[in-house]
Structure formats: C-alpha cells, structure tokens
Amino acid sequence: MNGVPIAELRRLAETLNTLRGHAVLNAVLRSDLRQLRLELADGLLAVVAVAMDKDGRPRLEIDVIRQTDGGAASQLEVRFDPT
C-alpha cells in the first residue's frame, strides 16, 4: 500500500482549516458517493471529491469557492465534440 505524500495531507488540512467555525447550511452527497458539497452560511461552498490520479489511484480533492450574489453557484458545462 502506498502512502499519501505529506505535502498532500498538509494541503488538505489547510483547506479544511479555512472552514473552521463556519456554519453548514446544507450538505449534498452525489449518488455515486464520489462528491460531497457543503453549503456554508457565509456563502462559501466546499466540494470534497474523489478523482483518479494518472496511475488510476483515487485522490481526494477539496475546493472552496464563493457563491455568486444570486445565491446559487453556477456551473460551467463543457461538451467535447469527438470529430
């Protein structure tokens, strides 16, 4: 079993530390269990997801974003044309 690099653990810990003391309004877990979205009272969104690295191993990612003034976070959808 390969360990997680310490720099990766520090990055995740620092991101989670920015959320300390923030009230969670809502939590949504994707049906495939690969993503958790936390909506915080001050307008932040925290998205915790599992992605595969170049070797096909799962990798934990955490992103913190601020919602738009409208209250709903917009998502950019990109479609690729295989031609």
PDB file of N, CA, C and O in Angstrom:
ATOM      1  N   MET A   1       0.841  -1.174   0.000  1.00  0.00           N
ATOM      2  CA  MET A   1       0.000   0.000   0.000  1.00  0.00           C
ATOM      3  C   MET A   1       0.888   1.240   0.000  1.00  0.00           C
ATOM      4  O   MET A   1       1.789   1.364   0.829  1.00  0.00           O
ATOM      5  N   ASN A   2       0.634   2.142  -0.919  1.00  0.00           N
ATOM      6  CA  ASN A   2       1.397   3.379  -0.982  1.00  0.00           C
ATOM      7  C   ASN A   2       0.761   4.423  -0.083  1.00  0.00           C
ATOM      8  O   ASN A   2      -0.463   4.544  -0.025  1.00  0.00           O
ATOM      9  N   GLY A   3       1.593   5.175   0.616  1.00  0.00           N
ATOM     10  CA  GLY A   3       1.099   6.221   1.491  1.00  0.00           C
ATOM     11  C   GLY A   3       0.799   7.501   0.727  1.00  0.00           C
ATOM     12  O   GLY A   3       1.211   7.675  -0.420  1.00  0.00           O
ATOM     13  N   VAL A   4       0.085   8.377   1.380  1.00  0.00           N
ATOM     14  CA  VAL A   4      -0.224   9.685   0.813  1.00  0.00           C
ATOM     15  C   VAL A   4       0.931  10.621   1.149  1.00  0.00           C
ATOM     16  O   VAL A   4       1.355  10.687   2.303  1.00  0.00           O
ATOM     17  N   PRO A   5       1.445  11.347   0.153  1.00  0.00           N
ATOM     18  CA  PRO A   5       2.551  12.268   0.446  1.00  0.00           C
ATOM     19  C   PRO A   5       2.147  13.295   1.513  1.00  0.00           C
ATOM     20  O   PRO A   5       1.017  13.783   1.518  1.00  0.00           O
ATOM     21  N   ILE A   6       3.071  13.609   2.402  1.00  0.00           N
ATOM     22  CA  ILE A   6       2.796  14.548   3.497  1.00  0.00           C
ATOM     23  C   ILE A   6       2.381  15.919   2.979  1.00  0.00           C
ATOM     24  O   ILE A   6       1.564  16.591   3.609  1.00  0.00           O
ATOM     25  N   ALA A   7       2.928  16.347   1.845  1.00  0.00           N
ATOM     26  CA  ALA A   7       2.540  17.646   1.270  1.00  0.00           C
ATOM     27  C   ALA A   7       1.065  17.648   0.879  1.00  0.00           C
ATOM     28  O   ALA A   7       0.385  18.665   1.009  1.00  0.00           O
ATOM     29  N   GLU A   8       0.577  16.510   0.402  1.00  0.00           N
ATOM     30  CA  GLU A   8      -0.839  16.386   0.033  1.00  0.00           C
ATOM     31  C   GLU A   8      -1.727  16.475   1.271  1.00  0.00           C
ATOM     32  O   GLU A   8      -2.756  17.152   1.256  1.00  0.00           O
ATOM     33  N   LEU A   9      -1.331  15.797   2.332  1.00  0.00           N
ATOM     34  CA  LEU A   9      -2.094  15.860   3.580  1.00  0.00           C
ATOM     35  C   LEU A   9      -2.100  17.277   4.160  1.00  0.00           C
ATOM     36  O   LEU A   9      -3.119  17.729   4.682  1.00  0.00           O
ATOM     37  N   ARG A  10      -0.977  17.970   4.071  1.00  0.00           N
ATOM     38  CA  ARG A  10      -0.916  19.355   4.566  1.00  0.00           C
ATOM     39  C   ARG A  10      -1.839  20.265   3.769  1.00  0.00           C
ATOM     40  O   ARG A  10      -2.514  21.124   4.336  1.00  0.00           O
ATOM     41  N   ARG A  11      -1.868  20.074   2.447  1.00  0.00           N
ATOM     42  CA  ARG A  11      -2.737  20.894   1.591  1.00  0.00           C
ATOM     43  C   ARG A  11      -4.205  20.677   1.955  1.00  0.00           C
ATOM     44  O   ARG A  11      -4.975  21.633   2.046  1.00  0.00           O
ATOM     45  N   LEU A  12      -4.584  19.430   2.161  1.00  0.00           N
ATOM     46  CA  LEU A  12      -5.961  19.130   2.538  1.00  0.00           C
ATOM     47  C   LEU A  12      -6.295  19.700   3.915  1.00  0.00           C
ATOM     48  O   LEU A  12      -7.376  20.254   4.114  1.00  0.00           O
ATOM     49  N   ALA A  13      -5.379  19.566   4.852  1.00  0.00           N
ATOM     50  CA  ALA A  13      -5.605  20.079   6.207  1.00  0.00           C
ATOM     51  C   ALA A  13      -5.741  21.600   6.213  1.00  0.00           C
ATOM     52  O   ALA A  13      -6.588  22.143   6.923  1.00  0.00           O
ATOM     53  N   GLU A  14      -4.912  22.292   5.425  1.00  0.00           N
ATOM     54  CA  GLU A  14      -5.001  23.749   5.346  1.00  0.00           C
ATOM     55  C   GLU A  14      -6.338  24.195   4.758  1.00  0.00           C
ATOM     56  O   GLU A  14      -6.934  25.165   5.225  1.00  0.00           O
ATOM     57  N   THR A  15      -6.800  23.493   3.746  1.00  0.00           N
ATOM     58  CA  THR A  15      -8.090  23.834   3.141  1.00  0.00           C
ATOM     59  C   THR A  15      -9.214  23.623   4.135  1.00  0.00           C
ATOM     60  O   THR A  15     -10.085  24.480   4.280  1.00  0.00           O
ATOM     61  N   LEU A  16      -9.201  22.488   4.821  1.00  0.00           N
ATOM     62  CA  LEU A  16     -10.246  22.229   5.812  1.00  0.00           C
ATOM     63  C   LEU A  16     -10.183  23.219   6.966  1.00  0.00           C
ATOM     64  O   LEU A  16     -11.221  23.582   7.519  1.00  0.00           O
ATOM     65  N   ASN A  17      -8.995  23.659   7.338  1.00  0.00           N
ATOM     66  CA  ASN A  17      -8.849  24.622   8.424  1.00  0.00           C
ATOM     67  C   ASN A  17      -9.520  25.959   8.094  1.00  0.00           C
ATOM     68  O   ASN A  17      -9.997  26.647   8.997  1.00  0.00           O
ATOM     69  N   THR A  18      -9.563  26.332   6.810  1.00  0.00           N
ATOM     70  CA  THR A  18     -10.229  27.589   6.425  1.00  0.00           C
ATOM     71  C   THR A  18     -11.726  27.530   6.698  1.00  0.00           C
ATOM     72  O   THR A  18     -12.381  28.570   6.767  1.00  0.00           O
ATOM     73  N   LEU A  19     -12.272  26.338   6.852  1.00  0.00           N
ATOM     74  CA  LEU A  19     -13.712  26.177   7.095  1.00  0.00           C
ATOM     75  C   LEU A  19     -14.053  26.125   8.583  1.00  0.00           C
ATOM     76  O   LEU A  19     -15.229  26.083   8.946  1.00  0.00           O
ATOM     77  N   ARG A  20     -13.060  26.127   9.427  1.00  0.00           N
ATOM     78  CA  ARG A  20     -13.292  26.029  10.878  1.00  0.00           C
ATOM     79  C   ARG A  20     -14.170  27.186  11.353  1.00  0.00           C
ATOM     80  O   ARG A  20     -13.913  28.350  11.049  1.00  0.00           O
ATOM     81  N   GLY A  21     -15.200  26.838  12.099  1.00  0.00           N
ATOM     82  CA  GLY A  21     -16.085  27.845  12.672  1.00  0.00           C
ATOM     83  C   GLY A  21     -17.208  28.306  11.751  1.00  0.00           C
ATOM     84  O   GLY A  21     -18.042  29.111  12.166  1.00  0.00           O
ATOM     85  N   HIS A  22     -17.253  27.821  10.524  1.00  0.00           N
ATOM     86  CA  HIS A  22     -18.315  28.186   9.586  1.00  0.00           C
ATOM     87  C   HIS A  22     -19.512  27.250   9.784  1.00  0.00           C
ATOM     88  O   HIS A  22     -19.349  26.038   9.923  1.00  0.00           O
ATOM     89  N   ALA A  23     -20.696  27.823   9.793  1.00  0.00           N
ATOM     90  CA  ALA A  23     -21.909  27.014   9.944  1.00  0.00           C
ATOM     91  C   ALA A  23     -22.283  26.383   8.608  1.00  0.00           C
ATOM     92  O   ALA A  23     -22.270  27.047   7.572  1.00  0.00           O
ATOM     93  N   VAL A  24     -22.614  25.103   8.643  1.00  0.00           N
ATOM     94  CA  VAL A  24     -23.033  24.377   7.440  1.00  0.00           C
ATOM     95  C   VAL A  24     -24.548  24.454   7.325  1.00  0.00           C
ATOM     96  O   VAL A  24     -25.274  24.059   8.237  1.00  0.00           O
ATOM     97  N   LEU A  25     -25.022  24.977   6.175  1.00  0.00           N
ATOM     98  CA  LEU A  25     -26.463  25.069   5.931  1.00  0.00           C
ATOM     99  C   LEU A  25     -27.019  23.808   5.288  1.00  0.00           C
ATOM    100  O   LEU A  25     -28.136  23.386   5.586  1.00  0.00           O
ATOM    101  N   ASN A  26     -26.228  23.211   4.403  1.00  0.00           N
ATOM    102  CA  ASN A  26     -26.715  22.066   3.654  1.00  0.00           C
ATOM    103  C   ASN A  26     -25.528  21.208   3.226  1.00  0.00           C
ATOM    104  O   ASN A  26     -24.432  21.715   2.988  1.00  0.00           O
ATOM    105  N   ALA A  27     -25.760  19.927   3.135  1.00  0.00           N
ATOM    106  CA  ALA A  27     -24.741  19.001   2.637  1.00  0.00           C
ATOM    107  C   ALA A  27     -25.408  18.083   1.633  1.00  0.00           C
ATOM    108  O   ALA A  27     -26.466  17.515   1.903  1.00  0.00           O
ATOM    109  N   VAL A  28     -24.779  17.938   0.460  1.00  0.00           N
ATOM    110  CA  VAL A  28     -25.331  17.096  -0.602  1.00  0.00           C
ATOM    111  C   VAL A  28     -24.261  16.104  -1.029  1.00  0.00           C
ATOM    112  O   VAL A  28     -23.147  16.490  -1.383  1.00  0.00           O
ATOM    113  N   LEU A  29     -24.610  14.819  -0.991  1.00  0.00           N
ATOM    114  CA  LEU A  29     -23.712  13.755  -1.404  1.00  0.00           C
ATOM    115  C   LEU A  29     -24.208  13.201  -2.731  1.00  0.00           C
ATOM    116  O   LEU A  29     -25.375  12.830  -2.856  1.00  0.00           O
ATOM    117  N   ARG A  30     -23.318  13.144  -3.727  1.00  0.00           N
ATOM    118  CA  ARG A  30     -23.697  12.589  -5.023  1.00  0.00           C
ATOM    119  C   ARG A  30     -24.086  11.132  -4.879  1.00  0.00           C
ATOM    120  O   ARG A  30     -23.591  10.436  -3.993  1.00  0.00           O
ATOM    121  N   SER A  31     -24.967  10.672  -5.742  1.00  0.00           N
ATOM    122  CA  SER A  31     -25.464   9.306  -5.644  1.00  0.00           C
ATOM    123  C   SER A  31     -24.365   8.259  -5.835  1.00  0.00           C
ATOM    124  O   SER A  31     -24.481   7.147  -5.320  1.00  0.00           O
ATOM    125  N   ASP A  32     -23.301   8.600  -6.568  1.00  0.00           N
ATOM    126  CA  ASP A  32     -22.210   7.640  -6.750  1.00  0.00           C
ATOM    127  C   ASP A  32     -21.153   7.746  -5.642  1.00  0.00           C
ATOM    128  O   ASP A  32     -20.117   7.084  -5.703  1.00  0.00           O
ATOM    129  N   LEU A  33     -21.419   8.573  -4.641  1.00  0.00           N
ATOM    130  CA  LEU A  33     -20.573   8.743  -3.460  1.00  0.00           C
ATOM    131  C   LEU A  33     -19.190   9.303  -3.769  1.00  0.00           C
ATOM    132  O   LEU A  33     -18.269   9.129  -2.972  1.00  0.00           O
ATOM    133  N   ARG A  34     -19.025   9.969  -4.905  1.00  0.00           N
ATOM    134  CA  ARG A  34     -17.715  10.496  -5.293  1.00  0.00           C
ATOM    135  C   ARG A  34     -17.564  11.981  -5.010  1.00  0.00           C
ATOM    136  O   ARG A  34     -16.490  12.538  -5.236  1.00  0.00           O
ATOM    137  N   GLN A  35     -18.624  12.648  -4.515  1.00  0.00           N
ATOM    138  CA  GLN A  35     -18.521  14.076  -4.262  1.00  0.00           C
ATOM    139  C   GLN A  35     -19.474  14.478  -3.140  1.00  0.00           C
ATOM    140  O   GLN A  35     -20.625  14.045  -3.092  1.00  0.00           O
ATOM    141  N   LEU A  36     -18.959  15.322  -2.237  1.00  0.00           N
ATOM    142  CA  LEU A  36     -19.753  15.886  -1.155  1.00  0.00           C
ATOM    143  C   LEU A  36     -19.680  17.395  -1.275  1.00  0.00           C
ATOM    144  O   LEU A  36     -18.588  17.962  -1.312  1.00  0.00           O
ATOM    145  N   ARG A  37     -20.844  18.063  -1.338  1.00  0.00           N
ATOM    146  CA  ARG A  37     -20.878  19.517  -1.428  1.00  0.00           C
ATOM    147  C   ARG A  37     -21.464  20.069  -0.129  1.00  0.00           C
ATOM    148  O   ARG A  37     -22.567  19.705   0.279  1.00  0.00           O
ATOM    149  N   LEU A  38     -20.694  20.962   0.514  1.00  0.00           N
ATOM    150  CA  LEU A  38     -21.139  21.612   1.744  1.00  0.00           C
ATOM    151  C   LEU A  38     -21.442  23.067   1.448  1.00  0.00           C
ATOM    152  O   LEU A  38     -20.576  23.796   0.964  1.00  0.00           O
ATOM    153  N   GLU A  39     -22.671  23.498   1.735  1.00  0.00           N
ATOM    154  CA  GLU A  39     -23.054  24.896   1.573  1.00  0.00           C
ATOM    155  C   GLU A  39     -22.967  25.558   2.938  1.00  0.00           C
ATOM    156  O   GLU A  39     -23.634  25.134   3.882  1.00  0.00           O
ATOM    157  N   LEU A  40     -22.146  26.598   3.045  1.00  0.00           N
ATOM    158  CA  LEU A  40     -21.902  27.253   4.326  1.00  0.00           C
ATOM    159  C   LEU A  40     -22.713  28.537   4.439  1.00  0.00           C
ATOM    160  O   LEU A  40     -23.090  29.129   3.428  1.00  0.00           O
ATOM    161  N   ALA A  41     -22.981  28.964   5.666  1.00  0.00           N
ATOM    162  CA  ALA A  41     -23.845  30.111   5.934  1.00  0.00           C
ATOM    163  C   ALA A  41     -23.323  31.416   5.345  1.00  0.00           C
ATOM    164  O   ALA A  41     -24.115  32.301   5.023  1.00  0.00           O
ATOM    165  N   ASP A  42     -22.016  31.553   5.200  1.00  0.00           N
ATOM    166  CA  ASP A  42     -21.459  32.817   4.702  1.00  0.00           C
ATOM    167  C   ASP A  42     -21.294  32.846   3.186  1.00  0.00           C
ATOM    168  O   ASP A  42     -20.626  33.732   2.653  1.00  0.00           O
ATOM    169  N   GLY A  43     -21.899  31.881   2.484  1.00  0.00           N
ATOM    170  CA  GLY A  43     -21.846  31.885   1.029  1.00  0.00           C
ATOM    171  C   GLY A  43     -20.746  31.046   0.419  1.00  0.00           C
ATOM    172  O   GLY A  43     -20.635  30.974  -0.805  1.00  0.00           O
ATOM    173  N   LEU A  44     -19.932  30.410   1.239  1.00  0.00           N
ATOM    174  CA  LEU A  44     -18.890  29.539   0.698  1.00  0.00           C
ATOM    175  C   LEU A  44     -19.471  28.173   0.360  1.00  0.00           C
ATOM    176  O   LEU A  44     -20.430  27.716   0.982  1.00  0.00           O
ATOM    177  N   LEU A  45     -18.879  27.542  -0.623  1.00  0.00           N
ATOM    178  CA  LEU A  45     -19.170  26.154  -0.957  1.00  0.00           C
ATOM    179  C   LEU A  45     -17.874  25.372  -0.802  1.00  0.00           C
ATOM    180  O   LEU A  45     -16.820  25.815  -1.258  1.00  0.00           O
ATOM    181  N   ALA A  46     -17.947  24.237  -0.173  1.00  0.00           N
ATOM    182  CA  ALA A  46     -16.797  23.350  -0.088  1.00  0.00           C
ATOM    183  C   ALA A  46     -17.177  22.070  -0.809  1.00  0.00           C
ATOM    184  O   ALA A  46     -18.200  21.454  -0.510  1.00  0.00           O
ATOM    185  N   VAL A  47     -16.347  21.680  -1.757  1.00  0.00           N
ATOM    186  CA  VAL A  47     -16.611  20.465  -2.528  1.00  0.00           C
ATOM    187  C   VAL A  47     -15.466  19.488  -2.260  1.00  0.00           C
ATOM    188  O   VAL A  47     -14.302  19.773  -2.542  1.00  0.00           O
ATOM    189  N   VAL A  48     -15.823  18.350  -1.719  1.00  0.00           N
ATOM    190  CA  VAL A  48     -14.860  17.288  -1.441  1.00  0.00           C
ATOM    191  C   VAL A  48     -15.155  16.182  -2.449  1.00  0.00           C
ATOM    192  O   VAL A  48     -16.269  15.661  -2.499  1.00  0.00           O
ATOM    193  N   ALA A  49     -14.151  15.826  -3.251  1.00  0.00           N
ATOM    194  CA  ALA A  49     -14.376  14.854  -4.315  1.00  0.00           C
ATOM    195  C   ALA A  49     -13.239  13.855  -4.388  1.00  0.00           C
ATOM    196  O   ALA A  49     -12.130  14.100  -3.912  1.00  0.00           O
ATOM    197  N   VAL A  50     -13.544  12.731  -4.992  1.00  0.00           N
ATOM    198  CA  VAL A  50     -12.539  11.709  -5.268  1.00  0.00           C
ATOM    199  C   VAL A  50     -12.294  11.712  -6.770  1.00  0.00           C
ATOM    200  O   VAL A  50     -13.228  11.585  -7.563  1.00  0.00           O
ATOM    201  N   ALA A  51     -11.038  11.856  -7.149  1.00  0.00           N
ATOM    202  CA  ALA A  51     -10.642  11.809  -8.558  1.00  0.00           C
ATOM    203  C   ALA A  51      -9.526  10.789  -8.696  1.00  0.00           C
ATOM    204  O   ALA A  51      -8.844  10.465  -7.725  1.00  0.00           O
ATOM    205  N   MET A  52      -9.347  10.296  -9.890  1.00  0.00           N
ATOM    206  CA  MET A  52      -8.288   9.319 -10.134  1.00  0.00           C
ATOM    207  C   MET A  52      -7.018  10.030 -10.585  1.00  0.00           C
ATOM    208  O   MET A  52      -7.071  10.948 -11.404  1.00  0.00           O
ATOM    209  N   ASP A  53      -5.874   9.603 -10.045  1.00  0.00           N
ATOM    210  CA  ASP A  53      -4.616  10.176 -10.494  1.00  0.00           C
ATOM    211  C   ASP A  53      -4.176   9.475 -11.778  1.00  0.00           C
ATOM    212  O   ASP A  53      -4.892   8.618 -12.297  1.00  0.00           O
ATOM    213  N   LYS A  54      -3.006   9.835 -12.288  1.00  0.00           N
ATOM    214  CA  LYS A  54      -2.537   9.294 -13.574  1.00  0.00           C
ATOM    215  C   LYS A  54      -2.315   7.784 -13.532  1.00  0.00           C
ATOM    216  O   LYS A  54      -2.304   7.132 -14.576  1.00  0.00           O
ATOM    217  N   ASP A  55      -2.139   7.222 -12.333  1.00  0.00           N
ATOM    218  CA  ASP A  55      -1.937   5.786 -12.189  1.00  0.00           C
ATOM    219  C   ASP A  55      -3.232   5.039 -11.869  1.00  0.00           C
ATOM    220  O   ASP A  55      -3.214   3.832 -11.630  1.00  0.00           O
ATOM    221  N   GLY A  56      -4.354   5.762 -11.865  1.00  0.00           N
ATOM    222  CA  GLY A  56      -5.639   5.133 -11.595  1.00  0.00           C
ATOM    223  C   GLY A  56      -5.975   4.956 -10.133  1.00  0.00           C
ATOM    224  O   GLY A  56      -6.933   4.260  -9.795  1.00  0.00           O
ATOM    225  N   ARG A  57      -5.192   5.584  -9.252  1.00  0.00           N
ATOM    226  CA  ARG A  57      -5.474   5.515  -7.816  1.00  0.00           C
ATOM    227  C   ARG A  57      -6.380   6.676  -7.415  1.00  0.00           C
ATOM    228  O   ARG A  57      -6.263   7.768  -7.972  1.00  0.00           O
ATOM    229  N   PRO A  58      -7.277   6.459  -6.462  1.00  0.00           N
ATOM    230  CA  PRO A  58      -8.145   7.555  -6.021  1.00  0.00           C
ATOM    231  C   PRO A  58      -7.349   8.637  -5.310  1.00  0.00           C
ATOM    232  O   PRO A  58      -6.401   8.358  -4.576  1.00  0.00           O
ATOM    233  N   ARG A  59      -7.757   9.874  -5.543  1.00  0.00           N
ATOM    234  CA  ARG A  59      -7.096  11.041  -4.939  1.00  0.00           C
ATOM    235  C   ARG A  59      -8.180  11.960  -4.389  1.00  0.00           C
ATOM    236  O   ARG A  59      -9.141  12.272  -5.093  1.00  0.00           O
ATOM    237  N   LEU A  60      -8.038  12.394  -3.149  1.00  0.00           N
ATOM    238  CA  LEU A  60      -9.007  13.286  -2.523  1.00  0.00           C
ATOM    239  C   LEU A  60      -8.710  14.722  -2.902  1.00  0.00           C
ATOM    240  O   LEU A  60      -7.571  15.177  -2.795  1.00  0.00           O
ATOM    241  N   GLU A  61      -9.743  15.446  -3.351  1.00  0.00           N
ATOM    242  CA  GLU A  61      -9.603  16.857  -3.700  1.00  0.00           C
ATOM    243  C   GLU A  61     -10.617  17.667  -2.908  1.00  0.00           C
ATOM    244  O   GLU A  61     -11.757  17.243  -2.716  1.00  0.00           O
ATOM    245  N   ILE A  62     -10.189  18.836  -2.453  1.00  0.00           N
ATOM    246  CA  ILE A  62     -11.080  19.739  -1.725  1.00  0.00           C
ATOM    247  C   ILE A  62     -10.971  21.108  -2.356  1.00  0.00           C
ATOM    248  O   ILE A  62      -9.875  21.653  -2.486  1.00  0.00           O
ATOM    249  N   ASP A  63     -12.114  21.670  -2.751  1.00  0.00           N
ATOM    250  CA  ASP A  63     -12.164  23.016  -3.319  1.00  0.00           C
ATOM    251  C   ASP A  63     -13.130  23.848  -2.497  1.00  0.00           C
ATOM    252  O   ASP A  63     -14.196  23.374  -2.104  1.00  0.00           O
ATOM    253  N   VAL A  64     -12.750  25.095  -2.240  1.00  0.00           N
ATOM    254  CA  VAL A  64     -13.621  26.034  -1.541  1.00  0.00           C
ATOM    255  C   VAL A  64     -13.844  27.212  -2.473  1.00  0.00           C
ATOM    256  O   VAL A  64     -12.890  27.838  -2.935  1.00  0.00           O
ATOM    257  N   ILE A  65     -15.116  27.513  -2.749  1.00  0.00           N
ATOM    258  CA  ILE A  65     -15.454  28.612  -3.658  1.00  0.00           C
ATOM    259  C   ILE A  65     -16.515  29.493  -3.025  1.00  0.00           C
ATOM    260  O   ILE A  65     -17.253  29.063  -2.139  1.00  0.00           O
ATOM    261  N   ARG A  66     -16.579  30.727  -3.492  1.00  0.00           N
ATOM    262  CA  ARG A  66     -17.607  31.654  -3.029  1.00  0.00           C
ATOM    263  C   ARG A  66     -18.737  31.669  -4.043  1.00  0.00           C
ATOM    264  O   ARG A  66     -18.498  31.751  -5.248  1.00  0.00           O
ATOM    265  N   GLN A  67     -19.981  31.590  -3.550  1.00  0.00           N
ATOM    266  CA  GLN A  67     -21.141  31.627  -4.430  1.00  0.00           C
ATOM    267  C   GLN A  67     -21.315  33.020  -5.020  1.00  0.00           C
ATOM    268  O   GLN A  67     -20.807  34.005  -4.485  1.00  0.00           O
ATOM    269  N   THR A  68     -22.043  33.085  -6.133  1.00  0.00           N
ATOM    270  CA  THR A  68     -22.368  34.368  -6.750  1.00  0.00           C
ATOM    271  C   THR A  68     -23.406  35.089  -5.891  1.00  0.00           C
ATOM    272  O   THR A  68     -23.983  34.494  -4.982  1.00  0.00           O
ATOM    273  N   ASP A  69     -23.645  36.373  -6.181  1.00  0.00           N
ATOM    274  CA  ASP A  69     -24.604  37.158  -5.405  1.00  0.00           C
ATOM    275  C   ASP A  69     -26.017  36.602  -5.488  1.00  0.00           C
ATOM    276  O   ASP A  69     -26.826  36.836  -4.590  1.00  0.00           O
ATOM    277  N   GLY A  70     -26.325  35.872  -6.549  1.00  0.00           N
ATOM    278  CA  GLY A  70     -27.652  35.297  -6.709  1.00  0.00           C
ATOM    279  C   GLY A  70     -27.940  34.174  -5.730  1.00  0.00           C
ATOM    280  O   GLY A  70     -29.086  33.741  -5.605  1.00  0.00           O
ATOM    281  N   GLY A  71     -26.919  33.697  -5.035  1.00  0.00           N
ATOM    282  CA  GLY A  71     -27.115  32.665  -4.037  1.00  0.00           C
ATOM    283  C   GLY A  71     -26.929  31.255  -4.553  1.00  0.00           C
ATOM    284  O   GLY A  71     -26.747  30.324  -3.768  1.00  0.00           O
ATOM    285  N   ALA A  72     -26.973  31.090  -5.847  1.00  0.00           N
ATOM    286  CA  ALA A  72     -26.775  29.759  -6.421  1.00  0.00           C
ATOM    287  C   ALA A  72     -25.464  29.740  -7.182  1.00  0.00           C
ATOM    288  O   ALA A  72     -25.197  30.626  -7.994  1.00  0.00           O
ATOM    289  N   ALA A  73     -24.668  28.757  -6.925  1.00  0.00           N
ATOM    290  CA  ALA A  73     -23.392  28.649  -7.633  1.00  0.00           C
ATOM    291  C   ALA A  73     -23.649  28.192  -9.053  1.00  0.00           C
ATOM    292  O   ALA A  73     -24.386  27.232  -9.279  1.00  0.00           O
ATOM    293  N   SER A  74     -23.052  28.867  -9.996  1.00  0.00           N
ATOM    294  CA  SER A  74     -23.214  28.466 -11.387  1.00  0.00           C
ATOM    295  C   SER A  74     -22.136  27.469 -11.760  1.00  0.00           C
ATOM    296  O   SER A  74     -21.030  27.493 -11.222  1.00  0.00           O
ATOM    297  N   GLN A  75     -22.474  26.598 -12.683  1.00  0.00           N
ATOM    298  CA  GLN A  75     -21.531  25.575 -13.114  1.00  0.00           C
ATOM    299  C   GLN A  75     -21.383  25.680 -14.617  1.00  0.00           C
ATOM    300  O   GLN A  75     -22.371  25.749 -15.347  1.00  0.00           O
ATOM    301  N   LEU A  76     -20.155  25.692 -15.068  1.00  0.00           N
ATOM    302  CA  LEU A  76     -19.860  25.743 -16.483  1.00  0.00           C
ATOM    303  C   LEU A  76     -19.869  24.324 -17.028  1.00  0.00           C
ATOM    304  O   LEU A  76     -19.167  23.449 -16.522  1.00  0.00           O
ATOM    305  N   GLU A  77     -20.663  24.106 -18.053  1.00  0.00           N
ATOM    306  CA  GLU A  77     -20.720  22.788 -18.666  1.00  0.00           C
ATOM    307  C   GLU A  77     -20.003  22.863 -20.012  1.00  0.00           C
ATOM    308  O   GLU A  77     -20.305  23.721 -20.842  1.00  0.00           O
ATOM    309  N   VAL A  78     -19.069  21.970 -20.212  1.00  0.00           N
ATOM    310  CA  VAL A  78     -18.291  21.944 -21.445  1.00  0.00           C
ATOM    311  C   VAL A  78     -18.495  20.591 -22.103  1.00  0.00           C
ATOM    312  O   VAL A  78     -18.342  19.550 -21.464  1.00  0.00           O
ATOM    313  N   ARG A  79     -18.840  20.610 -23.383  1.00  0.00           N
ATOM    314  CA  ARG A  79     -19.009  19.360 -24.120  1.00  0.00           C
ATOM    315  C   ARG A  79     -17.940  19.288 -25.197  1.00  0.00           C
ATOM    316  O   ARG A  79     -17.625  20.284 -25.847  1.00  0.00           O
ATOM    317  N   PHE A  80     -17.393  18.111 -25.374  1.00  0.00           N
ATOM    318  CA  PHE A  80     -16.328  17.917 -26.357  1.00  0.00           C
ATOM    319  C   PHE A  80     -16.898  17.194 -27.557  1.00  0.00           C
ATOM    320  O   PHE A  80     -17.601  16.193 -27.418  1.00  0.00           O
ATOM    321  N   ASP A  81     -16.590  17.705 -28.731  1.00  0.00           N
ATOM    322  CA  ASP A  81     -17.010  17.087 -29.975  1.00  0.00           C
ATOM    323  C   ASP A  81     -15.878  16.178 -30.444  1.00  0.00           C
ATOM    324  O   ASP A  81     -14.780  16.662 -30.718  1.00  0.00           O
ATOM    325  N   PRO A  82     -16.122  14.878 -30.540  1.00  0.00           N
ATOM    326  CA  PRO A  82     -15.040  13.950 -30.872  1.00  0.00           C
ATOM    327  C   PRO A  82     -14.567  14.029 -32.313  1.00  0.00           C
ATOM    328  O   PRO A  82     -13.627  13.323 -32.677  1.00  0.00           O
ATOM    329  N   THR A  83     -15.176  14.854 -33.141  1.00  0.00           N
ATOM    330  CA  THR A  83     -14.733  14.946 -34.542  1.00  0.00           C
ATOM    331  C   THR A  83     -13.582  15.863 -34.732  1.00  0.00           C
ATOM    332  O   THR A  83     -13.109  16.034 -35.855  1.00  0.00           O
TER     333      THR A  83
END
